[in-house]
């Protein structure tokens, strides 16, 4: 990934298996907002969004089959991120 203006210490790449719209998007954002780290999502259209923003997530138009990269500042939250995304993704290397 290109270097960002913010400090990012960890990236996780996912293949999304369902559309992130409506209730799915709301539930995801609710869980992500409980994290203590800043979080950013880069979609396959190279659009970088604040991972805790419902408007940003909906505007990114993430659909099943899309590949996203989740970037976090605090790598101690990696376990929590993986749990939150567990039902909607498959991690890829």
N, C-alpha and C positions, 0 to 999 in steps of 0.2 A: 504494500500500500504506500501511497505517497505520504510524505510527512505532513502531519496536521499541525494546526496552530496550537492545539492542546496537547498535553502529555498523555500518551497512550502506552500502556505497558503490556497489553495482551490483546490478541485478535483471535476470534473463533469464526470459522467459516461454516455456514449451514446451507443445506438444500432444503427449502421450505416445502412441506407436503400439503399445505392447505392455504387458501386465500386469507390474508390478514385484513379482513374487513369486518364491519359491524361488531357483533358481540365478541368475536375472536380478538379483534384489535383492542377493544376496551379491556378485556380480561388481561391481555398481555401487558398493556400500559399500566394497569393497576398494580400488577406484580412487579414490574420494572421500577416503578416509582418508590417501592419500599427498599431498594438497594441504596447503599451509602456511596456509591461511585457514580461518576459521570459515565454515560454510555452513549455510543454513536453507532448508527447502522448505515452501512454502505450497500445500496442495492445493486443489482446487475446492470442498471442503467447509469451507474457511477454517480448516483445522487446520495449525498451524505445528509443524514437527518439526526436530530436529537432523539435518541432512543427512548426518551421518557415523554415525548410529545405525541399525543393522539392525533393532532392535526398533521404533524410531520409524517407519522406512520401511514395515515390514510392517503396523504398526497404522494407518498412513495409508491403506492399502488403495488404492494408486494403480493404476488400470486403464487399458488402452488406450482412448483417446478423452478421458481426463481432461486438464485444463489445469492445469499447476503453474507456480509462480514460484520460481526458484532465486535466493536472495539471498546475496551474499558480501561479506565485509568488505574484502578486498584485490582491487581491480579488475585487478591484474596477473595474477591467476589466471583471468581470463575465457577466454583461449584454451584453457587446460587443461580448464575446465568444458565448453566447447563440444565439445572432442574426446571427453571422457568420455561425454557424452550423445548423441553423434553418431548411433549406431545405434538409439536408442530414442525419438527425438523429432523434431519439426519445430518450429523456432523461429517464434514468432508475435510480432507487434508489438502 
